[in-house]
């Protein structure tokens, strides 16, 4: 049976989670009991009892390397209106940014999420900015996401790359 997130992906696109290089995935400020795996990995992300949560403040910084060059068209994020992310900043082809330098670079795209966007509907990106997501230094595709949350206790339950 297909998940709701995969059902929302148009036919000409694919869920890119199969191309994630899991050895390099990082999430700054994640709670140890509510980690990124809950929101990103297949099998976990479809479980409504699991979620990603910040352990410090209203920001999460997620680094996602890929095993090949990808084209990113949209993202799907699921979460409750009152606690889900309110802003997502995406940085293509940046290596391991931290909270101390993330504001030194302009994002490839910024998305202000409405409550409608938190209901597993694809949010289209500036597609031209994500045509060849890769890092020239290592020839490895990478994406950094900064989630600015509505509350300290966040529950973005799904994150699907398409």
DSSP file (Angstrom, degrees, kcal/mol; ACC not computed):
  #  RESIDUE AA STRUCTURE BP1 BP2  ACC     N-H-->O    O-->H-N    N-H-->O    O-->H-N    TCO  KAPPA ALPHA  PHI   PSI    X-CA   Y-CA   Z-CA
    1    1 A X              0   0    0      0, 0.0     2,-0.2     0, 0.0     0, 0.0   0.000 360.0 360.0 360.0 134.3    0.0    0.0    0.0
    2    2 A X        -     0   0    0      1,-0.1     2,-0.1     2,-0.1     0, 0.0  -0.498 360.0-117.7 -78.7 144.9    1.4    3.4   -0.9
    3    3 A X     >  -     0   0    0     -2,-0.2     4,-2.0     1,-0.1     5,-0.1  -0.339  25.7-110.2 -74.7 164.0    1.8    6.1    1.7
    4    4 A X  H  > S+     0   0    0      1,-0.2     4,-1.2     2,-0.2    -1,-0.1   0.901 119.4  53.8 -61.0 -40.9   -0.1    9.3    1.5
    5    5 A X  H >4 S+     0   0    0      1,-0.2     3,-0.5     2,-0.2     4,-0.4   0.921 109.8  45.8 -61.7 -44.8    3.1   11.2    0.8
    6    6 A X  H >4 S+     0   0    0      1,-0.2     3,-0.8     2,-0.2    -1,-0.2   0.825 108.2  57.7 -70.1 -28.5    4.0    8.9   -2.2
    7    7 A X  H 3< S+     0   0    0     -4,-2.0    -1,-0.2     1,-0.2    -2,-0.2   0.783 102.8  55.5 -67.9 -26.5    0.4    9.2   -3.4
    8    8 A X  T << S+     0   0    0     -4,-1.2     2,-0.5    -3,-0.5   114,-0.3   0.564  85.4  99.8 -82.3  -9.3    0.9   13.0   -3.6
    9    9 A X  S <  S-     0   0    0     -3,-0.8     6,-0.1    -4,-0.4   112,-0.0  -0.663  79.8-118.7 -82.4 125.2    3.9   12.7   -5.8
   10   10 A X    >   -     0   0    0     -2,-0.5     3,-1.8     1,-0.1    -1,-0.1  -0.199  25.9-109.2 -60.1 155.9    3.1   13.3   -9.5
   11   11 A X  T 3  S+     0   0    0      1,-0.3    -1,-0.1     3,-0.0    -2,-0.1   0.808 115.1  56.4 -58.2 -35.8    3.8   10.5  -11.9
   12   12 A X  T 3  S+     0   0    0      2,-0.0    -1,-0.3     0, 0.0     2,-0.2   0.451 105.8  62.0 -79.9   1.0    6.8   12.1  -13.6
   13   13 A X    <   -     0   0    0     -3,-1.8     2,-0.3    60,-0.0   149,-0.0  -0.748  67.5-148.6-123.5 169.7    8.6   12.5  -10.3
   14   14 A X        -     0   0    0    148,-0.6     2,-0.5    -2,-0.2    -4,-0.1  -0.961  29.2-100.9-138.6 154.3   10.0   10.2   -7.6
   15   15 A X    >   -     0   0    0     -2,-0.3     3,-0.7     1,-0.1   147,-0.2  -0.660  31.6-154.6 -71.5 122.0   10.5   10.2   -3.8
   16   16 A X  G >   +     0   0    0    145,-2.5     3,-2.2    -2,-0.5     4,-0.2   0.397  69.7 100.8 -84.8   3.7   14.2   10.9   -3.5
   17   17 A X  G >  S+     0   0    0    144,-0.4     3,-1.2     1,-0.3    -1,-0.2   0.790  74.2  64.3 -60.5 -26.2   14.6    9.2   -0.1
   18   18 A X  G <  S+     0   0    0     -3,-0.7    -1,-0.3     1,-0.2    -2,-0.1   0.685 101.6  51.3 -68.7 -17.0   16.0    6.1   -1.9
   19   19 A X  G <  S+     0   0    0     -3,-2.2    48,-2.9    -4,-0.1    49,-0.4   0.298  80.9 119.8-103.2   7.8   19.0    8.3   -3.0
   20   20 A X  B <   -A   66   0A   0     -3,-1.2     2,-1.2    46,-0.2    46,-0.3  -0.573  63.1-136.9 -75.1 132.7   19.8    9.7    0.5
   21   21 A X    >   -     0   0    0     44,-2.9     3,-1.9    -2,-0.3     4,-0.5  -0.754  21.4-168.9 -87.8  92.0   23.3    8.8    1.7
   22   22 A X  G >  S+     0   0    0     -2,-1.2     3,-0.6     1,-0.3    -1,-0.2   0.711  76.0  68.9 -61.7 -24.5   22.3    7.9    5.2
   23   23 A X  G 3  S+     0   0    0      1,-0.2    -1,-0.3    -3,-0.1    -2,-0.0   0.783 107.2  38.7 -65.3 -25.4   25.9    7.8    6.5
   24   24 A X  G <  S+     0   0    0     -3,-1.9    -1,-0.2    41,-0.1    -2,-0.2   0.448  83.5 122.5-106.3  -0.8   26.2   11.6    6.1
   25   25 A X    <   +     0   0    0     -3,-0.6     2,-0.3    -4,-0.5    39,-0.2  -0.409  36.8 178.1 -66.1 133.5   22.7   12.8    7.2
   26   26 A X  E     -B   63   0B   0     37,-2.1    37,-2.9    -2,-0.1     2,-0.4  -0.978  18.6-170.2-135.5 149.5   22.8   15.3   10.1
   27   27 A X  E >   -B   62   0B   0     -2,-0.3     3,-0.9    35,-0.2     2,-0.3  -0.906  14.9-150.4-140.7 111.7   20.2   17.2   12.0
   28   28 A X  E 3  S+B   61   0B   0     33,-3.0    33,-1.4    -2,-0.4    -2,-0.0  -0.641  81.1  15.8 -83.6 138.4   21.3   19.9   14.4
   29   29 A X  T 3  S+     0   0    0     -2,-0.3    26,-3.0     1,-0.3    27,-0.6   0.517  88.0 147.3  78.3  10.2   19.0   20.5   17.5
   30   30 A X  B <   -F   54   0C   0     -3,-0.9    -1,-0.3    24,-0.2    24,-0.2  -0.497  52.5-114.9 -76.6 146.2   17.1   17.3   17.1
   31   31 A X        -     0   0    0     22,-3.0     3,-0.5     3,-0.7    22,-0.2  -0.560  17.7-132.2 -72.8 140.2   15.8   15.5   20.1
   32   32 A X  S    S+     0   0    0      1,-0.2     3,-0.4    -2,-0.2    -1,-0.1   0.821 108.8  45.0 -65.7 -28.9   17.5   12.2   20.7
   33   33 A X  S    S+     0   0    0      1,-0.2    -1,-0.2    20,-0.0     2,-0.2   0.598 120.8  39.1 -90.0 -10.8   14.1   10.5   21.2
   34   34 A X  S    S+     0   0    0     -3,-0.5    19,-2.3    19,-0.2    -3,-0.7  -0.588  87.4 167.5-135.6  71.9   12.4   12.3   18.2
   35   35 A X    >>  -     0   0    0     -3,-0.4     3,-1.2    17,-0.2     4,-0.5  -0.177  52.1 -95.1 -89.2 175.5   15.1   12.2   15.6
   36   36 A X  H >> S+     0   0    0      1,-0.3     4,-2.1     2,-0.2     3,-1.2   0.798 115.8  71.7 -59.7 -32.1   15.2   12.9   11.8
   37   37 A X  H 3> S+     0   0    0      1,-0.3     4,-1.7     2,-0.2    -1,-0.3   0.878  91.5  59.4 -52.4 -38.3   14.8    9.2   11.1
   38   38 A X  H <4 S+     0   0    0     -3,-1.2    -1,-0.3     1,-0.2     9,-0.2   0.823 114.4  34.8 -60.7 -32.1   11.2    9.5   12.3
   39   39 A X  H << S+     0   0    0     -3,-1.2   120,-1.3    -4,-0.5    -1,-0.2   0.703 128.7  30.4 -95.4 -22.3   10.4   12.1    9.6
   40   40 A X  H  < S+     0   0    0     -4,-2.1    -3,-0.2   118,-0.2     2,-0.2   0.819  92.7  85.7-111.4 -38.4   12.6   11.0    6.7
   41   41 A X  S >X S-     0   0    0     -4,-1.7     4,-2.6    -5,-0.3     3,-1.0  -0.436  79.8-110.2 -76.5 139.6   13.1    7.2    6.7
   42   42 A X  T 34 S+     0   0    0      1,-0.2     2,-0.1     2,-0.2    -1,-0.1  -0.365 104.8  28.3 -62.1 143.7   10.5    5.0    5.0
   43   43 A X  T 34 S+     0   0    0      1,-0.1    -1,-0.2    -5,-0.0    -5,-0.1  -0.192 121.9  54.4  94.7 -41.6    8.6    2.9    7.5
   44   44 A X  T X4 S+     0   0    0     -3,-1.0     3,-2.0    -7,-0.2     6,-0.3   0.874  98.5  58.7 -86.5 -44.2    9.0    5.5   10.2
   45   45 A X  T 3< S+     0   0    0     -4,-2.6    -3,-0.1     1,-0.3    -1,-0.1   0.678 101.0  56.3 -66.7 -17.7    7.6    8.6    8.5
   46   46 A X  T 3  S+     0   0    0     -5,-0.2     2,-0.7   112,-0.0    -1,-0.3   0.523  84.5  96.6 -88.9  -5.4    4.2    7.0    7.9
   47   47 A X    X   -     0   0    0     -3,-2.0     3,-1.8    -9,-0.2    -3,-0.0  -0.767  63.4-156.5 -87.8 113.3    3.7    6.3   11.6
   48   48 A X  T 3  S+     0   0    0     -2,-0.7    -1,-0.1     1,-0.3    -3,-0.0   0.645  90.7  62.8 -65.6 -14.8    1.6    9.2   13.0
   49   49 A X  T 3  S+     0   0    0    108,-0.0     2,-0.3     2,-0.0    -1,-0.3   0.595  94.9  72.8 -85.3 -10.4    3.0    8.4   16.5
   50   50 A X    <   +     0   0    0     -3,-1.8     2,-0.3    -6,-0.3   -16,-0.1  -0.799  59.7 155.5-105.2 147.3    6.6    9.3   15.4
   51   51 A X        -     0   0    0     -2,-0.3     2,-0.4   -16,-0.0   -13,-0.2  -0.973  42.2-103.4-158.8 168.6    7.8   12.8   14.7
   52   52 A X  B     -G  156   0D   0    104,-0.6   104,-0.7    -2,-0.3     2,-0.4  -0.846  41.0-177.7 -99.6 137.5   10.9   15.0   14.5
   53   53 A X        -     0   0    0    -19,-2.3   -22,-3.0    -2,-0.4     2,-0.3  -0.995  25.9-124.4-141.5 141.8   11.3   17.4   17.4
   54   54 A X  B     -F   30   0C   0     98,-0.5   -24,-0.2    -2,-0.4   100,-0.1  -0.616  12.8-164.3 -80.0 142.7   13.8   20.2   18.4
   55   55 A X  S    S+     0   0    0    -26,-3.0   -25,-0.1    -2,-0.3    -1,-0.1   0.436  81.6  27.6-103.7  -0.9   15.5   19.8   21.7
   56   56 A X  S    S-     0   0    0    -27,-0.6     2,-0.2     1,-0.4     4,-0.1   0.730 116.6 -29.4-125.8 -60.9   16.8   23.3   22.0
   57   57 A X  S    S-     0   0    0      2,-0.4    -1,-0.4   -28,-0.1    -3,-0.1  -0.570  80.9 -60.1-145.7-154.3   14.9   26.1   20.3
   58   58 A X  S    S+     0   0    0     -2,-0.2    91,-3.1    -3,-0.1     2,-0.4   0.054 101.3  81.1 -95.3  28.0   12.7   26.8   17.3
   59   59 A X  E     - C   0 148B   0     89,-0.2    -2,-0.4   -30,-0.1     2,-0.4  -0.989  47.6-175.2-134.5 143.5   15.2   25.8   14.7
   60   60 A X  E     - C   0 147B   0     87,-1.8    87,-2.6    -2,-0.4     2,-0.5  -0.992  10.6-158.3-127.0 139.8   16.4   22.6   13.1
   61   61 A X  E     -BC  28 146B   0    -33,-1.4   -33,-3.0    -2,-0.4     2,-0.5  -0.980  12.9-168.6-120.3 119.2   19.2   22.4   10.6
   62   62 A X  E     -BC  27 145B   0     83,-3.4    83,-2.9    -2,-0.5     2,-0.5  -0.925   9.1-164.3-115.5 125.9   19.2   19.3    8.4
   63   63 A X  E     -BC  26 144B   0    -37,-2.9   -37,-2.1    -2,-0.5     2,-0.5  -0.948  10.6-177.7-108.7 122.9   22.0   18.2    6.1
   64   64 A X  E     - C   0 143B   0     79,-3.2    79,-1.9    -2,-0.5     2,-0.3  -0.924   5.2-167.8-125.7 105.3   21.0   15.6    3.5
   65   65 A X  E     - C   0 142B   0     -2,-0.5   -44,-2.9   -44,-0.4     2,-0.3  -0.643  11.7-147.2 -86.6 151.5   23.7   14.2    1.2
   66   66 A X  B     -A   20   0A   0     75,-3.5    75,-0.5   -46,-0.3   -46,-0.2  -0.808  18.4-129.1-116.3 159.0   22.6   12.2   -1.8
   67   67 A X  S    S+     0   0    0    -48,-2.9     2,-0.3    -2,-0.3   -47,-0.1   0.565  91.9  14.0 -83.1  -9.2   24.3    9.3   -3.6
   68   68 A X  S    S-     0   0    0    -49,-0.4     2,-0.2    65,-0.1   -47,-0.1  -0.958  98.7 -72.1-154.2 168.2   24.0   10.9   -7.0
   69   69 A X        -     0   0    0     -2,-0.3     2,-0.3    70,-0.1    65,-0.2  -0.473  57.8-170.2 -65.9 134.8   23.2   14.2   -8.6
   70   70 A X  B     -H  133   0E   0     63,-1.1    63,-2.5    -2,-0.2     2,-0.5  -0.823  25.6-135.4-126.2 164.3   19.5   15.0   -8.2
   71   71 A X        -     0   0    0     -2,-0.3     2,-0.6    61,-0.2    60,-0.2  -0.993  22.5-154.0-117.7 122.1   16.9   17.4   -9.4
   72   72 A X        +     0   0    0     58,-2.2    58,-0.2    -2,-0.5     3,-0.1  -0.872  23.9 164.4-104.7 120.5   14.6   18.7   -6.7
   73   73 A X        -     0   0    0     -2,-0.6    52,-2.7     1,-0.3     2,-0.3   0.808  62.3 -14.2-100.0 -40.6   11.2   19.9   -7.7
   74   74 A X  E     -I  124   0F   0     50,-0.2    88,-2.2    52,-0.1     2,-0.3  -0.963  52.9-132.3-158.1 166.7    9.2   20.0   -4.5
   75   75 A X  E     -IJ 123 161F   0     48,-1.7    48,-2.9    -2,-0.3     2,-0.5  -0.942  11.1-149.4-126.6 153.0    9.1   19.0   -0.8
   76   76 A X  E     + J   0 160F   0     84,-2.1    84,-2.2    -2,-0.3     2,-0.4  -0.991  18.0 178.4-123.2 124.7    6.3   17.5    1.2
   77   77 A X  E     - J   0 159F   0     40,-0.6    43,-1.2    -2,-0.5     2,-0.4  -0.992   8.4-165.0-129.2 133.8    6.0   18.3    4.9
   78   78 A X  E     +KJ 119 158F   0     80,-1.5    79,-2.2    -2,-0.4    80,-1.0  -0.959  28.8 123.2-119.3 136.0    3.4   17.0    7.3
   79   79 A X        -     0   0    0     39,-2.2    77,-0.2    -2,-0.4     2,-0.1  -0.945  61.2 -75.2-176.9 162.1    2.7   18.5   10.7
   80   80 A X    >>  -     0   0    0     75,-0.4     4,-2.9    -2,-0.3     3,-1.1  -0.424  43.3-121.3 -68.8 144.5    0.1   20.0   12.9
   81   81 A X  T 34 S+     0   0    0      1,-0.3    -1,-0.1     2,-0.2    35,-0.0   0.865 109.7  47.1 -53.4 -42.5   -0.8   23.6   12.1
   82   82 A X  T 34 S+     0   0    0      1,-0.2    -1,-0.3    33,-0.0    -2,-0.0   0.646 126.5  25.0 -80.3 -14.6    0.1   25.0   15.5
   83   83 A X  T <4 S+     0   0    0     -3,-1.1    68,-0.5    72,-0.1    72,-0.4   0.515  95.5 101.6-126.7  -9.7    3.5   23.1   15.8
   84   84 A X  S  < S-     0   0    0     -4,-2.9    66,-1.0    70,-0.2    67,-0.1  -0.152  85.0 -70.6 -73.2 172.2    4.7   22.5   12.3
   85   85 A X  E     -D  149   0B   0     64,-0.2    64,-0.3     1,-0.1    -1,-0.2  -0.274  35.3-168.0 -62.2 147.0    7.4   24.5   10.6
   86   86 A X  E    S+     0   0B   0     62,-3.0    27,-2.0     1,-0.3     2,-0.3   0.633  74.0  25.5-106.8 -21.5    6.5   28.0    9.5
   87   87 A X  E     -DE 148 112B   0     61,-1.6    61,-2.9    25,-0.2     2,-0.4  -0.998  59.7-168.1-144.5 138.4    9.6   28.6    7.3
   88   88 A X  E     -DE 147 111B   0     23,-2.4    23,-3.1    -2,-0.3     2,-0.5  -0.998   4.4-167.4-126.4 127.6   11.9   26.4    5.3
   89   89 A X  E     -DE 146 110B   0     57,-2.2    57,-2.6    -2,-0.4     2,-0.4  -0.967   9.8-159.8-112.5 129.6   15.2   27.7    3.9
   90   90 A X  E     -DE 145 109B   0     19,-3.1    18,-2.3    -2,-0.5    19,-1.5  -0.918   7.8-169.2-115.0 135.6   16.9   25.4    1.4
   91   91 A X  E     -D  144   0B   0     53,-2.8    53,-2.4    -2,-0.4     3,-0.5  -0.979  11.1-152.8-124.0 116.5   20.5   25.5    0.4
   92   92 A X  E    S+D  143   0B   0     -2,-0.5    51,-0.2     1,-0.2    49,-0.0  -0.714  73.2   3.4 -90.0 139.7   21.8   23.5   -2.5
   93   93 A X  S    S+     0   0    0     49,-1.9     2,-0.4    -2,-0.4    -1,-0.2   0.818  89.0 135.5  62.2  38.0   25.4   22.3   -2.8
   94   94 A X        -     0   0    0     -3,-0.5     2,-0.6    48,-0.1    -1,-0.2  -0.926  48.8-132.3-113.2 142.9   26.6   23.6    0.6
   95   95 A X        -     0   0    0     -2,-0.4    49,-0.0     1,-0.2    47,-0.0  -0.842  64.2 -36.9 -99.4 125.1   28.7   21.5    2.9
   96   96 A X  S    S-     0   0    0     -2,-0.6    -1,-0.2     1,-0.1     2,-0.1   0.759  70.4-174.3  36.9  61.9   27.9   21.2    6.6
   97   97 A X        -     0   0    0     -3,-0.2     2,-0.2     5,-0.0    -1,-0.1  -0.460   5.7-156.2 -76.2 157.1   26.7   24.6    7.5
   98   98 A X    >>  -     0   0    0     -2,-0.1     4,-1.4     1,-0.0     3,-0.9  -0.735  34.8 -94.7-125.5 177.1   26.0   25.4   11.1
   99   99 A X  T 34 S+     0   0    0     -2,-0.2     4,-0.4     1,-0.2    -2,-0.0   0.781 120.5  62.2 -64.0 -25.5   23.8   27.8   13.0
  100  100 A X  T 34 S+     0   0    0      1,-0.2    -1,-0.2     2,-0.1    -3,-0.0   0.774 119.7  20.8 -73.8 -24.8   26.8   30.2   13.3
  101  101 A X  T X4 S+     0   0    0     -3,-0.9     3,-1.7     2,-0.1     4,-0.3   0.407  91.0  98.8-124.3   4.0   27.2   30.6    9.5
  102  102 A X  G >< S+     0   0    0     -4,-1.4     3,-0.9     1,-0.3    -3,-0.1   0.827  85.4  53.9 -64.0 -30.4   23.9   29.7    7.9
  103  103 A X  G 3  S+     0   0    0     -4,-0.4    -1,-0.3     1,-0.2    -2,-0.1   0.503  91.5  75.7 -82.0  -2.2   22.9   33.4    7.7
  104  104 A X  G <  S+     0   0    0     -3,-1.7     2,-0.4     2,-0.1    -1,-0.2   0.619  94.7  55.8 -78.9 -13.2   26.1   34.2    5.8
  105  105 A X  S <  S-     0   0    0     -3,-0.9     2,-0.3    -4,-0.3    -1,-0.0  -0.930  86.4-118.7-122.5 141.9   24.7   32.6    2.6
  106  106 A X        -     0   0    0     -2,-0.4    -2,-0.1     1,-0.1    -3,-0.0  -0.604  38.0-114.7 -74.8 138.6   21.5   33.3    0.7
  107  107 A X        -     0   0    0     -2,-0.3   -16,-0.2     1,-0.1     3,-0.2  -0.364  10.0-129.7 -69.1 153.1   19.2   30.3    0.5
  108  108 A X  S    S-     0   0    0    -18,-2.3     2,-0.3     1,-0.3   -17,-0.2   0.818  92.9  -6.2 -67.7 -31.3   18.5   28.7   -2.9
  109  109 A X  E     -E   90   0B   0    -19,-1.5   -19,-3.1    16,-0.1     2,-0.4  -0.966  62.5-154.4-160.0 149.7   14.9   29.0   -1.9
  110  110 A X  E     -E   89   0B   0     -2,-0.3     2,-0.5   -21,-0.2   -21,-0.2  -0.992  10.6-163.5-127.8 138.4   12.7   30.0    1.1
  111  111 A X  E     -E   88   0B   0    -23,-3.1   -23,-2.4    -2,-0.4     2,-0.7  -0.980  11.4-154.0-126.7 122.1    9.3   28.7    1.7
  112  112 A X  E     -E   87   0B   0     -2,-0.5     2,-0.4   -25,-0.2   -25,-0.2  -0.862  27.6-142.3 -89.1 116.4    6.7   30.3    4.1
  113  113 A X        -     0   0    0    -27,-2.0     2,-0.2    -2,-0.7    -2,-0.0  -0.668  12.8-159.9 -88.6 130.1    4.5   27.3    5.0
  114  114 A X    >>  -     0   0    0     -2,-0.4     4,-0.8     1,-0.1     3,-0.7  -0.563  39.2-100.1 -93.4 166.0    0.8   27.9    5.5
  115  115 A X  G >4 S+     0   0    0      1,-0.2     3,-0.8    -2,-0.2   -36,-0.2   0.852 125.6  58.8 -55.1 -33.0   -1.4   25.4    7.4
  116  116 A X  G >4 S+     0   0    0      1,-0.2     3,-1.3     2,-0.2     5,-0.3   0.863  99.1  57.7 -63.8 -36.0   -2.4   24.0    4.0
  117  117 A X  G <4 S+     0   0    0     -3,-0.7   -40,-0.6     1,-0.3     4,-0.5   0.698  96.2  64.2 -68.0 -18.6    1.2   23.2    3.2
  118  118 A X  G << S+     0   0    0     -3,-0.8   -39,-2.2    -4,-0.8    -1,-0.3   0.276  81.8  82.3 -89.2  11.9    1.5   21.0    6.4
  119  119 A X  B <  S-K   78   0F   0     -3,-1.3    -1,-0.2   -41,-0.2   -41,-0.2  -0.206 117.8 -89.0-110.7  41.3   -1.1   18.5    5.1
  120  120 A X  S    S+     0   0    0    -43,-1.2     2,-0.5    -3,-0.3   -42,-0.1   0.778  80.7 143.8  61.5  31.2    1.3   16.5    2.8
  121  121 A X        -     0   0    0     -4,-0.5   -44,-0.5   -44,-0.4    -1,-0.2  -0.863  57.8-106.4 -98.7 134.4    0.8   18.6   -0.2
  122  122 A X        -     0   0    0     -2,-0.5     2,-0.6  -114,-0.3   -46,-0.2  -0.334  26.9-150.2 -59.3 135.6    3.8   19.1   -2.4
  123  123 A X  E     -I   75   0F   0    -48,-2.9   -48,-1.7    -6,-0.1     2,-0.1  -0.946  18.8-132.6-107.9 114.0    5.3   22.6   -2.1
  124  124 A X  E     -I   74   0F   0     -2,-0.6   -50,-0.2   -50,-0.2     2,-0.2  -0.382  20.4-153.6 -70.3 143.1    7.0   23.5   -5.4
  125  125 A X        -     0   0    0    -52,-2.7     2,-1.9    -2,-0.1     3,-0.1  -0.527  40.4 -80.3-104.5 173.7   10.4   25.0   -5.3
  126  126 A X    >   -     0   0    0      1,-0.2     3,-2.2    -2,-0.2     4,-0.5  -0.624  53.4-163.5 -72.5  87.8   12.3   27.3   -7.7
  127  127 A X  G >  S+     0   0    0     -2,-1.9     3,-1.5     1,-0.3   -55,-0.2   0.780  79.6  61.7 -52.6 -37.6   13.0   24.3   -9.8
  128  128 A X  G >  S+     0   0    0      1,-0.3     3,-0.8     2,-0.2    -1,-0.3   0.796  99.4  57.3 -62.1 -28.2   15.8   26.0  -11.8
  129  129 A X  G <  S+     0   0    0     -3,-2.2    -1,-0.3     1,-0.2    -2,-0.2   0.639 110.6  43.3 -76.2 -14.4   17.8   26.4   -8.6
  130  130 A X  G X  S+     0   0    0     -3,-1.5   -58,-2.2    -4,-0.5     3,-0.5  -0.042  75.5 113.4-123.7  30.5   17.7   22.6   -7.9
  131  131 A X  T <  S+     0   0    0     -3,-0.8     2,-0.2     1,-0.3    -1,-0.1   0.866  92.1  18.4 -72.0 -37.6   18.5   21.2  -11.4
  132  132 A X  T 3  S-     0   0    0     -4,-0.2     2,-0.9    -3,-0.1    -1,-0.3  -0.565  75.2-172.9-135.3  71.3   21.9   19.7  -10.5
  133  133 A X  B <   +H   70   0E   0    -63,-2.5   -63,-1.1    -3,-0.5     2,-0.3  -0.536  36.7 121.2 -71.8 106.1   22.1   19.4   -6.7
  134  134 A X        -     0   0    0     -2,-0.9     2,-0.6     7,-0.2     7,-0.3  -0.978  61.9-117.7-159.4 158.1   25.7   18.3   -6.2
  135  135 A X  B  >> -L  140   0G   0      5,-2.0     4,-2.1    -2,-0.3     5,-1.0  -0.911  16.5-154.6-102.6 118.1   28.8   19.5   -4.4
  136  136 A X  T  45S+     0   0    0     -2,-0.6    -1,-0.1     1,-0.2     5,-0.1   0.823  91.4  61.7 -63.3 -30.2   31.6   20.2   -6.8
  137  137 A X  T  45S+     0   0    0      1,-0.2    -1,-0.2     3,-0.1    -2,-0.0   0.900 127.2  10.7 -63.8 -40.6   34.2   19.6   -4.1
  138  138 A X  T  45S-     0   0    0     -3,-0.5    -2,-0.2     2,-0.2    -1,-0.2   0.349  95.8-122.9-119.3   4.2   33.1   15.9   -3.6
  139  139 A X  T  <5S+     0   0    0     -4,-2.1     2,-0.4     1,-0.2    -3,-0.2   0.902  71.1 131.2  48.9  44.4   30.8   15.4   -6.5
  140  140 A X  B   < -L  135   0G   0     -5,-1.0    -5,-2.0   -72,-0.1    -1,-0.2  -0.993  60.3-122.5-127.0 131.5   28.2   14.5   -4.0
  141  141 A X        +     0   0    0    -75,-0.5   -75,-3.5    -2,-0.4     2,-0.3  -0.449  38.0 174.4 -70.1 141.7   24.7   15.9   -4.1
  142  142 A X  E     -C   65   0B   0    -77,-0.3   -49,-1.9    -2,-0.1     2,-0.4  -0.997  19.0-168.3-150.5 152.8   23.6   17.7   -0.9
  143  143 A X  E     -CD  64  92B   0    -79,-1.9   -79,-3.2    -2,-0.3     2,-0.5  -0.998   6.7-159.6-140.9 134.0   20.8   19.7    0.5
  144  144 A X  E     -CD  63  91B   0    -53,-2.4   -53,-2.8    -2,-0.4     2,-0.4  -0.969   9.8-169.3-115.9 131.8   20.6   21.8    3.7
  145  145 A X  E     -CD  62  90B   0    -83,-2.9   -83,-3.4    -2,-0.5     2,-0.6  -0.969   9.0-162.7-119.9 133.9   17.3   22.7    5.1
  146  146 A X  E     -CD  61  89B   0    -57,-2.6   -57,-2.2    -2,-0.4     2,-0.6  -0.972  11.3-160.8-113.0 117.8   16.7   25.1    8.0
  147  147 A X  E     -CD  60  88B   0    -87,-2.6   -87,-1.8    -2,-0.6     2,-0.7  -0.882   4.3-159.5-100.8 121.0   13.3   24.7    9.5
  148  148 A X  E     -CD  59  87B   0    -61,-2.9   -62,-3.0    -2,-0.6   -61,-1.6  -0.903  24.5-147.6 -98.6 117.9   12.0   27.7   11.5
  149  149 A X  E     - D   0  85B   0    -91,-3.1   -64,-0.2    -2,-0.7   -65,-0.1  -0.408  21.1-136.4 -95.0 159.6    9.4   26.2   13.8
  150  150 A X  S    S+     0   0    0    -66,-1.0     2,-0.3   -67,-0.4   -66,-0.1   0.752  89.8   9.4 -80.6 -26.8    6.2   27.6   15.2
  151  151 A X  S    S-     0   0    0    -68,-0.5    -1,-0.2   -67,-0.1   -94,-0.1  -0.958  77.9-106.5-149.6 162.6    6.8   26.2   18.7
  152  152 A X  S    S+     0   0    0     -2,-0.3     2,-1.0     1,-0.2   -98,-0.5   0.885 112.6  58.5 -60.7 -39.7    9.6   24.5   20.6
  153  153 A X  S    S+     0   0    0   -100,-0.1     2,-0.2   -98,-0.1    -1,-0.2  -0.790  80.5 178.8 -94.6  98.0    7.8   21.1   20.4
  154  154 A X        -     0   0    0     -2,-1.0   -70,-0.2  -100,-0.1    -2,-0.0  -0.645  22.5-168.0-103.0 157.2    7.5   20.5   16.7
  155  155 A X        +     0   0    0    -72,-0.4     2,-1.3    -2,-0.2   -75,-0.4  -0.353  16.0 164.0-141.8  59.9    6.0   17.7   14.9
  156  156 A X  B     -G   52   0D   0   -104,-0.7  -104,-0.6     1,-0.2   -77,-0.3  -0.678  17.0-178.3 -73.9 103.4    6.8   17.7   11.2
  157  157 A X        +     0   0    0    -79,-2.2     2,-0.4    -2,-1.3    -1,-0.2   0.741  57.3  39.0 -82.6 -24.1    5.9   14.1   10.7
  158  158 A X  E     +J   78   0F   0    -80,-1.0   -80,-1.5    -3,-0.1     2,-0.3  -0.966  50.6 173.5-128.2 144.3    6.7   13.7    7.0
  159  159 A X  E     +J   77   0F   0   -120,-1.3     2,-0.5    -2,-0.4   -82,-0.2  -0.855  14.1 171.4-144.2 108.9    9.4   15.0    4.9
  160  160 A X  E     -J   76   0F   0    -84,-2.2   -84,-2.1    -2,-0.3     2,-0.4  -0.975  21.1-148.8-122.8 133.5    9.5   13.7    1.3
  161  161 A X  E      J   75   0F   0     -2,-0.5  -145,-2.5   -86,-0.2  -144,-0.4  -0.830 360.0 360.0 -96.6 135.8   11.7   14.9   -1.4
  162  162 A X              0   0    0    -88,-2.2  -148,-0.6    -2,-0.4   -87,-0.2   0.361 360.0 360.0-127.1 360.0   10.3   14.8   -4.9
